[in-house]
Structures are given as structure tokens and as C-alpha cells.
Amino acid sequence: MRFHGGIHPDYHKGATSGKKVEPLPPPELLYVPVSQHIGAPAEPLVAPGDKVALGQLIAKSEAQLTARIHAPVSGTVREIAPHPHPSGRRVQTIVIENDGLDTVNDEVRPCPKRPEDLTFDELVALARDAGIVGMGGAGFPAHIKLASARGKIDTLLINGAECEPYLTADHRLMLEAPESILFGADLLRRCFEMERVQICVEDNKPDAVAALQAHLADFPGAEVIALPSKYPQGSEKHIIKAVTGREVPSGALPADARCAVFNVDTCASLTRAFRKGLPVHKRIVTVSGGAVAQPKNLLCRIGTPFSELVAFCGGEQGPVGKVLMGGPMMGACQFDLAAPVIKTTSGLLLLPEEKPRPETHCIRCGRCVRACPMGLAPLHLKRSLDCGELDGAVRLGLRDCIECGCCAYVCPASLDLVARFRVGKQQAVRQQKEREAAASAEK
Amino acid sequence: MDQMLTVSSSPHLHGGERTHNLMLDVLVALTPTLLLSSYLFGYRALLVAAVSVGSAVLFEYLYRKLMKKENTIADLSAAVTGLLLAFNLPVNIPLWIPVVGSFFAVVVVKQLFGGLGCNFVNPALAARVFLFSWSVHLTTFARPALDFTQYLGADAVTSATPLASLKAGALPSESLFSMLMGARGGCMGETAALLLLAGGLFLLIRGTITWQIPVSFLGTVAVLSLLFPAAGSPVEYMLYELLSGGLILGAFFMATDYVTSPVTGKGKLLFGLGCGLLTVFIRRFGGYPEGVSFSILIMNLLVWFIDKATLPRRFGKGGKRSV
């Protein structure tokens, strides 16, 4: 099964796909933002001067949708203040002075239960207590996803597509820790009381497929699927479509298509939480992009400033145009390398300087329509937005846009389509809120 | 890192396609036909093409300059319009005609509506129809000065154009082979069916155009001619209809104009179907032997509606939220 649309960009993965993950020595100062996920920021539980141990809970919130934050090293809290964040904003950040000892917190201990005895509620608690979020880049809190999918699904998918060019973090994880991914996937399968769990990998990573398959004997419920390589195969909606043929309805959740999808790194994080009791405190980051001297896959502590990663990879090579967190299709530009690695940092890309590509007029060639994996007509959306017709754009499906960038990638007029749609979506949300407020005020 | 970094919206990769590359593809695809025309009709074919392209580019340049807008001749769309206009003219046309045509195409049809992407009918075709004001010049077709098919033993005595013969209810005197090779009277771009087909194929392989419009346009004409032949055997009649006039040029190069054709596959099929129906209708019942230009122009006017009626199927449409 395939999904409609999508593109076949140059993947540029060769620079790092063969390189073993190297641990990056934790720096002296770590900057741990209280917001690394979708949902409410966590509130600090520590104060400047407090001693913290590795894995200690340092921020949490009572909000519904949120995730917990833990100390990535042991040391002393130096300050809690706004600091540059990969999102481009300044975010409340807990700065920890590393004592270099990595003293592990007392509360970090393996789950006392056997995997087959773990209940669903315990799994949810495990994910929540370990601060696990969608590690593929979305950052949706895993415990909320688990709870919302409970009893509603008949298909459990593990996403190892990693369709973004350059990124090889998940690829390396699949090669170097396949057992850990399968163990986490199997935990999910047991708790959802499913017969099987399917690990989906793009067929441009045959070695990853083989590595996972080599361990399947230990996990009879697991199955590895090689999907055709096409961007955005790793999008939750499109991986579901590709495997099951089902479409997540517009504006709905995967559970509405009776599916749940978890990233391979999310599975590995569950395993780490179950076996060792360790919360999310480090992750694999691909440092690549053509303007970095030695592209590498690094195992970084959360809170490590991007500048440390660049320095460890031999610095820049040639003039750098952009620095991105994430992949080149959906990643966000960085302007301050003081911003730190967070839970969703799958890559740090240094792209070489490029000649600017000025926008010209839409020639209605229809390439965007053919490329859009959501079945939208980006040129019509743009036209509506350019004319100030927000309602018209919403009727044409503006809010379905997943900002994957396929339309802009193929556009011969180099139109900045995604930027317009992103702004349009924000305006649409604001407008809806205003209308709802006005409607309730009238009552 | 002390230098300034660029900050922009995603995506940060681009496939590399540019408008001027697409236009260049069209120019390349038309070149073999232009060369054959100048071989068949003499150097004047090149002269007409040069005047037409040159004046189209000049008018675009002057208009943008005069209106203090950024210059757009580098996108090559004016050159394409000029060349297509030349292909729609007989070789022996007075040279002021392509100049007037280029002015109408570039300034009136395209720039007055905002430039490339904003015009709603094909500029070259609209100019051709405008030039019918001087219809004597447009319908006096030269016979090929040089007819290489003679050496191949083919019959090459030309009197009326093939379309005029078909209109009169008789098969043209040219053999189908001559029609394919270009040894017949007509506009520059109406003669060498084989090379136009090759150019069209080039555009298809390059992905510059998609198959829907040429296939549905030509297919519709083929099926209708096969079903309702006016002379000869149905297959023979169908082949003459397909190879006559500007049909091949129209189906591959004019109807596929991005700006004035629908954007979805379904829409393109409908558009081609409409073009085919109207072409056959005009050729058979109209007052003029050729209907390709009119049919495309009429369908151009329906593009907005076709686009609206053939929006792609949205992902997840029809599903219900359960929470």
C-alpha cells in the first residue's frame, strides 16, 4: 500500500549512516528547558544551589498534557532563567553545573515486575515518570498517547521510517540497539493486549531491517516491515496509510483509525525506563549537513548546547548558511548555538550557504498538487490566503496541512508555501477561538 | 561561530526545478520542428520565428520597464509565447504581423492581467485569433519550397491544405507519410507531425508536461473521427484528422500551457476531452476548417470552474472522528 503524493529528495544519509554512535562528553554547564514537548511547560521543583543527581525529577506540571523533566547529569543547579531554546524563543531553563560524577539518583531503579506482568496503568506510569515523549521529533507525551489509545486500537506500529534527509539517529539506534527497540515494542504489545506489533522501516535501510530481524526469535509477536522509501513516509498518518490502508480522518487522532504509532527511540526509552529506571536524559543526535567538518552520530545529554556538538564534530567546514534542529524538510532554523539539545533533537544540521532563491509568480504547474500527501491543492490555499480569505483556505483544508514541505520542495517558482500555511493555520486557530468567545459572550 | 546565520521557514531543501528551466524545455522541444520548417520552407521560417520571439521578448521588457516592475524576460515565457505564435503563422506572412501578434499576446493578454501566471487564456493562441483580423495573410499557405519526400518516391502535389480537403469531405491528396514528415502546406508548426510528436514525447519524459491533456485531447479526436468518418476508411480518416492542422502542436504545446490549464489530473483529462470535442465539432460544423485554437481558448475560459470541480481527494476525507 502506498500513500498519494510525496517526494523523493536526495537523502544525503551516507555521510553518517555508517558511523557508530559516539558518546559526547557532557559539558560543564547543561541547559535543561522546562518545555521540550507538546503541552504545558513543566514547573521547576529545584532552586538555585540545590544538588541534583542524574535522573532526578527536576520539573513537572499538574496540567493534563505535559511531560516531566529530569536531570541529565549530577551537579548543582546554578540558576533558573530564560535561555535560548531550539524553538527560537527564550524558555525558562534549569542550568545545571555538572560535577562530572554522574551520581545516579536513588530513585532510579529497575522496574520490579516481569515484563509479562506489567499492567497498562503501570506502563502509562512508567512512560510518564520517565518523561518519555515522541522521540521522532513531534514530542507528544507518550503517556498521554498511551492512555488515549487504550482499548481503541487493533494495530500497533513502531515508526523507524526516518524519512527526513540527512538524519540517521534512528537508523543507528536500529543497528546498534535492535533488541532494546524490540523489547520496548513488545512491552507496548503486551500492554495493549495485541497479537503483534509491526516495526516499519524504509527499504533504503536494509541493514536496519536485517538487524531487527536477527532478534525476532526472542519476540514472537513482533514483525518487521520494509516500506518503500518516500518522503514523508515517517509521518504518523502516512505510515498508517502505508501499512493498513486506513486514513486518519481529518482533524482526528491515529486512534480514530484504530492505530497507535510509536517511534523506535520511544520504544528504546521505554526499555531503558523499565530495565534501569532511567528517565530520558540523553539521546542520539545526527550532526551533519555538508558544512560540518566531521559528520557524526552523537549520544548527547539533554541540555548540551549545540555549540558543543559542532565543536566535537570538528567545527564548520566552509561558509554555513543555516543551522537546523531536525531534518531539512521540517527542521527549525537556529540562530543561537547556545540553544540546547532537547528530547526531540534528532539532528543538528549545518547547511552550506546557498544562493537565495527568490520567489517568482505561481505558474499553476500543478506540481504542488501532485506532491501534497494530504490531497490538498497548495496553490489554491496560497491564493486564498494571499487574498485574505482565511475561511476559504480552511474550507480547502488548510488545517489538514502537516507542513511536510513537499509542495515547496517541488515549486518551480520557489514559493514559500509552508511559511504561509503555518501562519494561516495559526490565524485560523485564533479566529476560531475569537468566534467561540464571541458566541459564548452572546449567550 | 561569529557569522550571521540565515533563518527561514522549512523546508530547507529544494528540488531545483525553476520556471525558466521548464520554459527552456519547451523551447528545446520545439527546436527540431523549427529547423525542419526552415529546411522545408527556406530561411524565411527562421526569420519569422526570430521576429516573433524577438518582439515578444522586447515587448515584455519594455512593458515591465515602463511599469517599473522587475524584469521577467529571463523566465523565458515571453520567448516561448513568441515561438509558439510563429508556429501558428504561415511562413510567407508579412513580418509586421508577428510583431502585432506578439504585442497582443505579451502586453494585452499576459501583462495587463499581471504577467506570467495571471493570464486566463493562452497568449499565443489569443494573438493568433486576434490576427485573424488580417485573415488573408493567415490563410495563404506556402507550399514547401523543398520537398524531400519526392526523393522517397512519395506523392507531394499540394493544392489546398489537408484540412480544407477534409472540410470539403475528401481525403487530402497528400499521403499519410507526407503528412507525418511535414511535406504539406500549412503554418510552420502544423507541418512536421513527427517532430512535434518527438518534442511532445521529450516534454513527457522530462516531466515538463503530464500525459493527461495530450492523451485525452488526441484520444477524443481519434475516437470521434473513427466513429464518424466523413471520407475514406475510418482508420485512414482518423489518421488524417490527427495529423492535420495544429492538433499535435495544440495538444502537446498549447493546451498543456500550465497557466491556462487545470492543475489536477482529473481536471486535465476533462480539459483535454473538452478540447477534443470542440475541435471535432468546429472542424466538422464550423465555418472555419481548423478548430484547435478556438477549442483550447474556449476551454481556457472553463479552467477556473474545472479546477474547482476537480479538487483532489483530501486525505482522511469522509472519515469520522470517534473522540
Boltz contact constraints between the chains, C-beta under 6 A:
constraints:
  - contact:
      token1: [A, 9]
      token2: [B, 13]
      max_distance: 6.0
  - contact:
      token1: [A, 247]
      token2: [B, 315]
      max_distance: 6.0
  - contact:
      token1: [A, 247]
      token2: [B, 316]
      max_distance: 6.0
  - contact:
      token1: [A, 247]
      token2: [B, 319]
      max_distance: 6.0
  - contact:
      token1: [A, 248]
      token2: [B, 316]
      max_distance: 6.0
  - contact:
      token1: [A, 249]
      token2: [B, 316]
      max_distance: 6.0
  - contact:
      token1: [A, 249]
      token2: [B, 319]
      max_distance: 6.0
  - contact:
      token1: [A, 249]
      token2: [B, 320]
      max_distance: 6.0
  - contact:
      token1: [A, 249]
      token2: [B, 321]
      max_distance: 6.0
  - contact:
      token1: [A, 250]
      token2: [B, 316]
      max_distance: 6.0
  - contact:
      token1: [A, 252]
      token2: [B, 321]
      max_distance: 6.0
  - contact:
      token1: [A, 256]
      token2: [B, 321]
      max_distance: 6.0
  - contact:
      token1: [A, 256]
      token2: [B, 322]
      max_distance: 6.0
  - contact:
      token1: [A, 321]
      token2: [B, 6]
      max_distance: 6.0
  - contact:
      token1: [A, 322]
      token2: [B, 6]
      max_distance: 6.0
  - contact:
      token1: [A, 322]
      token2: [B, 12]
      max_distance: 6.0
  - contact:
      token1: [A, 323]
      token2: [B, 5]
      max_distance: 6.0
  - contact:
      token1: [A, 328]
      token2: [B, 12]
      max_distance: 6.0
  - contact:
      token1: [A, 328]
      token2: [B, 13]
      max_distance: 6.0
  - contact:
      token1: [A, 329]
      token2: [B, 11]
      max_distance: 6.0
  - contact:
      token1: [A, 330]
      token2: [B, 10]
      max_distance: 6.0
  - contact:
      token1: [A, 333]
      token2: [B, 7]
      max_distance: 6.0
  - contact:
      token1: [A, 335]
      token2: [B, 5]
      max_distance: 6.0
  - contact:
      token1: [A, 335]
      token2: [B, 7]
      max_distance: 6.0
  - contact:
      token1: [A, 337]
      token2: [B, 1]
      max_distance: 6.0
  - contact:
      token1: [A, 360]
      token2: [B, 19]
      max_distance: 6.0
  - contact:
      token1: [A, 361]
      token2: [B, 116]
      max_distance: 6.0
  - contact:
      token1: [A, 361]
      token2: [B, 117]
      max_distance: 6.0
  - contact:
      token1: [A, 362]
      token2: [B, 117]
      max_distance: 6.0
  - contact:
      token1: [A, 363]
      token2: [B, 19]
      max_distance: 6.0
  - contact:
      token1: [A, 363]
      token2: [B, 117]
      max_distance: 6.0
  - contact:
      token1: [A, 363]
      token2: [B, 258]
      max_distance: 6.0
  - contact:
      token1: [A, 363]
      token2: [B, 259]
      max_distance: 6.0
  - contact:
      token1: [A, 364]
      token2: [B, 258]
      max_distance: 6.0
  - contact:
      token1: [A, 364]
      token2: [B, 259]
      max_distance: 6.0
  - contact:
      token1: [A, 364]
      token2: [B, 263]
      max_distance: 6.0
  - contact:
      token1: [A, 365]
      token2: [B, 258]
      max_distance: 6.0
  - contact:
      token1: [A, 366]
      token2: [B, 263]
      max_distance: 6.0
  - contact:
      token1: [A, 369]
      token2: [B, 263]
      max_distance: 6.0
  - contact:
      token1: [A, 369]
      token2: [B, 264]
      max_distance: 6.0
  - contact:
      token1: [A, 369]
      token2: [B, 312]
      max_distance: 6.0
  - contact:
      token1: [A, 374]
      token2: [B, 315]
      max_distance: 6.0
  - contact:
      token1: [A, 375]
      token2: [B, 312]
      max_distance: 6.0
  - contact:
      token1: [A, 375]
      token2: [B, 313]
      max_distance: 6.0
  - contact:
      token1: [A, 375]
      token2: [B, 314]
      max_distance: 6.0
  - contact:
      token1: [A, 375]
      token2: [B, 315]
      max_distance: 6.0
  - contact:
      token1: [A, 377]
      token2: [B, 311]
      max_distance: 6.0
  - contact:
      token1: [A, 397]
      token2: [B, 314]
      max_distance: 6.0
  - contact:
      token1: [A, 405]
      token2: [B, 10]
      max_distance: 6.0
  - contact:
      token1: [A, 405]
      token2: [B, 11]
      max_distance: 6.0
  - contact:
      token1: [A, 408]
      token2: [B, 11]
      max_distance: 6.0
  - contact:
      token1: [A, 409]
      token2: [B, 11]
      max_distance: 6.0
  - contact:
      token1: [A, 409]
      token2: [B, 14]
      max_distance: 6.0
  - contact:
      token1: [A, 409]
      token2: [B, 15]
      max_distance: 6.0
  - contact:
      token1: [A, 410]
      token2: [B, 15]
      max_distance: 6.0
  - contact:
      token1: [A, 412]
      token2: [B, 17]
      max_distance: 6.0
  - contact:
      token1: [A, 412]
      token2: [B, 18]
      max_distance: 6.0
  - contact:
      token1: [A, 412]
      token2: [B, 19]
      max_distance: 6.0
  - contact:
      token1: [A, 412]
      token2: [B, 22]
      max_distance: 6.0
  - contact:
      token1: [A, 413]
      token2: [B, 19]
      max_distance: 6.0
  - contact:
      token1: [A, 416]
      token2: [B, 9]
      max_distance: 6.0
  - contact:
      token1: [A, 418]
      token2: [B, 9]
      max_distance: 6.0
  - contact:
      token1: [A, 418]
      token2: [B, 10]
      max_distance: 6.0
  - contact:
      token1: [A, 419]
      token2: [B, 9]
      max_distance: 6.0
